[in-house]
Amino acid sequence: MTLYYSLVFALLVLEMVVFMSLIVPLPFKLKRKLFAFISESPLIARLQYGLRITFIFILILFLDSVNRVYRVQTELSSLSKDSQHAAATMIGSERMEVQARKFYSQRNMYLCGFTLFLSIILNRTYMMILETLRLEDEIKRLKGDPASKNSKDSAALGSAGQAGEIGALKKELAQKERDIENLKKQSEGLTREYNRMGDQVSGKADETPKKDR
């Protein structure tokens, strides 16, 4: 196994460990503090950003492995169609070499595919746990639990649970601002053109009485 596929395997093992740690039952207060720390920690935010870039490279490796599997499968199918010619031209070691390439390509494809799939599951599980903790804290607050009121952990969970919605709203706001800027530019252009046309019309109106005289 090459170095980068070894790193992908290590990342897959890390994802499995993180997933198991997420589903381990913990007391509510401890779980709330843990997820509040994860949501507020700048180190975790940088780590998540780096992992997103890493998953882009893993996606490229996955597509490359799928392409390799397809090429090896095509080569094997072309050999099976003409088995007599293949038996005359290829020896057993060559057949084993093709089968080995097929095995390694499939292994790399499954490795990268499971790593990407587990990353999606981890993200959804994390967001669902955040939403569950936020709802549980909201229920405690409605019941009048004083510990849930004015809690920094609750505020952190609430902000983390709404992070995706806030990001979408920010993108929409930025798009609206760009639209407004474009409308302003168009309005300024129309105003300049209107003033120019008004000056031309007024100039012609001034010249007409002079000619009549």
VENLINVEN-V571046 format. One line per field, one symbol per residue. ss: DSSP state (H for helix, E for strand, L for the rest). burial: I if it has 9 or more other ideal C-beta (glycine too) atoms within 8 Angstrom, else O. Layout:
ss=???
burial=???
This chain:
ss=LLHHHHHHHHHHHHHHHHHHHHHLLLLHHHHHHHHHHHHHLHHHHHHHHHHHHHHHHHHHHHHHHHHHHHHHHHHHHHHHHLHHHHHHHLLHHHHHHHHHHHHHHHHHHHHHHHHHHHHHHHHHHHHHHHHHHHHHHHHHHHLLLLLLLLLHHHHHHHHHHLHHHHHHHHHHHHHHHHHHHHHHHHHHHHHHHHHHHHHHHHHHHHHHHHHHL
burial=OOOOIIOIIOIIOOIIOIIOOIOOOOOOOOIIIIIIOOIOOOOIOOOOOOIOOIIOIIIOIIOOIIOIIOOIIOIIOOIOOOOOOIOOOOOOOOIOOIIOIIOOIIOIIOIIIIIIOIIOIIOOIIIOIIIOIIOIIOOIIOOOOOOIOOIOIIOIIIIIIOOOOOOOOOOOOOOOOOOOOOOOOOOOOOOOOOOOOOOOOOOOOOOOOOOOO
